[in-house]
């Protein structure tokens, strides 16, 4: 990361410290705002945030590691999440996942080389009655099958 990027991140962390109470209770919303602006929370920024909140950088990284919606490395322009709970699997989510893996040549947790797509498994969307389900960039698709899922994903920019 060059000095210009570091300065942008440092300035934004300062803005966040003015927006939130600068202690550990604000860690999660700070991380969410930071990721919304930069796409992920890099190690340098984790250290800045930790310093400003007077906590250890390991605590910041632990929170990022715990929450599936926070990232410490770049992700694709589009994030596709497929539910893998038992009900969704019974109704076809495994076949959908297998089709995504085959079509895009990526495994869950990976991003396509062109940066277009990050593919993830999640444990539950709470939509068992409408399974299988998939989330694409925060939008839920219910009662899908592998053909409809692939069509939705292929139409992404």
Secondary structure, DSSP 4 states (H G I P E B T S, - for coil): --HHHHHHHHHHHHHHHHHS-SSGGGHHHHHHHHHHHHSS--HHHHHHHHHHHTS-HHHHHHHHHH-TT--SS---SEEEEEE-SHHHHHTTHHHHHHHHHHHH---TTEE-TTSSEEEEEES--S-GGG-S-EEETTEEE-S--HHHHHHHHHT--
